Amino acid sequence: MVGNKGISIWFFIGTLLLIYGVVITAANIYELAAPSMDRVVVLKEINFGIWWGILLVIIGLIYFVSFRPWKKKQ
């Protein structure tokens, strides 16, 4: 009989969301600091990429912490 010890898929999804969020946020902060003159983006002042990256980081952290495999069971 195999034990009930396994890693939830949601832990991996949270890890991926966290990594993607950090990368998207960092890339868009870099773009904000060193803007590209190649193209004109409508509503660029909203900085949607930064907000999207922060949202992914928050959701990723929630999943990462909620489904971590080393959590103490009560």
TIVOMI-200600 format. One record per residue (C-alpha): residue number from 1; residue in three letters; x, y, z. Coordinates in nm, 3 decimals, always signed. Each point is the difference from the previous one (the first is absolute). Example, Ala and Ser with C-alpha at 12.3 -4.5 7.8 and 13.67 -1.06 7.14 Angstrom:
2
[pt 1; "ALA"; [+1.230; -0.450; +0.780]]
[pt 2; "SER"; [+0.137; +0.344; -0.066]]
END
This chain:
74
[pt 1; "MET"; [+0.000; +0.000; +0.000]]
[pt 2; "VAL"; [+0.138; +0.337; -0.102]]
[pt 3; "GLY"; [+0.001; +0.281; +0.252]]
[pt 4; "ASN"; [-0.216; +0.306; -0.035]]
[pt 5; "LYS"; [+0.301; +0.227; -0.040]]
[pt 6; "GLY"; [-0.009; +0.185; -0.329]]
[pt 7; "ILE"; [+0.053; +0.347; -0.130]]
[pt 8; "SER"; [-0.310; +0.182; -0.114]]
[pt 9; "ILE"; [-0.014; +0.123; -0.359]]
[pt 10; "TRP"; [-0.113; +0.335; +0.139]]
[pt 11; "PHE"; [+0.339; +0.045; +0.165]]
[pt 12; "PHE"; [+0.166; -0.024; -0.342]]
[pt 13; "ILE"; [-0.257; +0.231; -0.157]]
[pt 14; "GLY"; [+0.063; +0.253; +0.277]]
[pt 15; "THR"; [+0.375; -0.027; -0.057]]
[pt 16; "LEU"; [-0.042; +0.060; -0.373]]
[pt 17; "LEU"; [-0.232; +0.296; +0.056]]
[pt 18; "LEU"; [+0.249; +0.145; +0.248]]
[pt 19; "ILE"; [+0.293; -0.038; -0.243]]
[pt 20; "TYR"; [-0.198; +0.141; -0.295]]
[pt 21; "GLY"; [-0.120; +0.291; +0.212]]
[pt 22; "VAL"; [+0.354; +0.091; +0.107]]
[pt 23; "VAL"; [+0.127; -0.018; -0.359]]
[pt 24; "ILE"; [-0.288; +0.205; -0.144]]
[pt 25; "THR"; [+0.029; +0.262; +0.274]]
[pt 26; "ALA"; [+0.377; +0.030; -0.038]]
[pt 27; "ALA"; [-0.022; +0.026; -0.379]]
[pt 28; "ASN"; [-0.263; +0.271; +0.016]]
[pt 29; "ILE"; [+0.186; +0.196; +0.268]]
[pt 30; "TYR"; [+0.304; -0.012; -0.228]]
[pt 31; "GLU"; [-0.215; +0.120; -0.290]]
[pt 32; "LEU"; [-0.127; +0.284; +0.221]]
[pt 33; "ALA"; [+0.357; +0.102; +0.090]]
[pt 34; "ALA"; [+0.140; -0.029; -0.355]]
[pt 35; "PRO"; [-0.291; +0.056; -0.239]]
[pt 36; "SER"; [+0.015; -0.120; -0.357]]
[pt 37; "MET"; [-0.060; +0.260; -0.272]]
[pt 38; "ASP"; [-0.079; -0.259; -0.267]]
[pt 39; "ARG"; [-0.376; -0.005; +0.046]]
[pt 40; "VAL"; [-0.282; +0.199; +0.144]]
[pt 41; "VAL"; [-0.218; -0.187; +0.250]]
[pt 42; "VAL"; [-0.345; +0.133; +0.077]]
[pt 43; "LEU"; [-0.057; +0.059; +0.374]]
[pt 44; "LYS"; [+0.363; -0.077; +0.085]]
[pt 45; "GLU"; [-0.024; +0.220; +0.309]]
[pt 46; "ILE"; [-0.222; -0.261; +0.169]]
[pt 47; "ASN"; [+0.297; -0.245; +0.015]]
[pt 48; "PHE"; [-0.226; -0.301; -0.037]]
[pt 49; "GLY"; [+0.295; -0.244; -0.011]]
[pt 50; "ILE"; [+0.114; +0.104; +0.346]]
[pt 51; "TRP"; [-0.350; -0.040; +0.144]]
[pt 52; "TRP"; [-0.045; -0.338; -0.170]]
[pt 53; "GLY"; [+0.337; -0.118; +0.135]]
[pt 54; "ILE"; [-0.087; +0.110; +0.352]]
[pt 55; "LEU"; [-0.336; -0.181; -0.023]]
[pt 56; "LEU"; [+0.177; -0.320; -0.110]]
[pt 57; "VAL"; [+0.247; +0.032; +0.288]]
[pt 58; "ILE"; [-0.282; +0.038; +0.252]]
[pt 59; "ILE"; [-0.201; -0.294; -0.136]]
[pt 60; "GLY"; [+0.317; -0.210; -0.027]]
[pt 61; "LEU"; [+0.095; +0.074; +0.361]]
[pt 62; "ILE"; [-0.349; -0.097; +0.118]]
[pt 63; "TYR"; [+0.021; -0.338; -0.177]]
[pt 64; "PHE"; [+0.365; -0.050; +0.094]]
[pt 65; "VAL"; [-0.065; +0.054; +0.371]]
[pt 66; "SER"; [-0.338; -0.176; +0.013]]
[pt 67; "PHE"; [+0.115; -0.322; -0.166]]
[pt 68; "ARG"; [+0.364; -0.021; +0.112]]
[pt 69; "PRO"; [+0.104; -0.361; +0.063]]
[pt 70; "TRP"; [+0.184; +0.075; +0.324]]
[pt 71; "LYS"; [-0.311; +0.149; +0.168]]
[pt 72; "LYS"; [-0.074; -0.139; +0.346]]
[pt 73; "LYS"; [-0.325; -0.195; -0.002]]
[pt 74; "GLN"; [-0.231; +0.051; +0.295]]
END
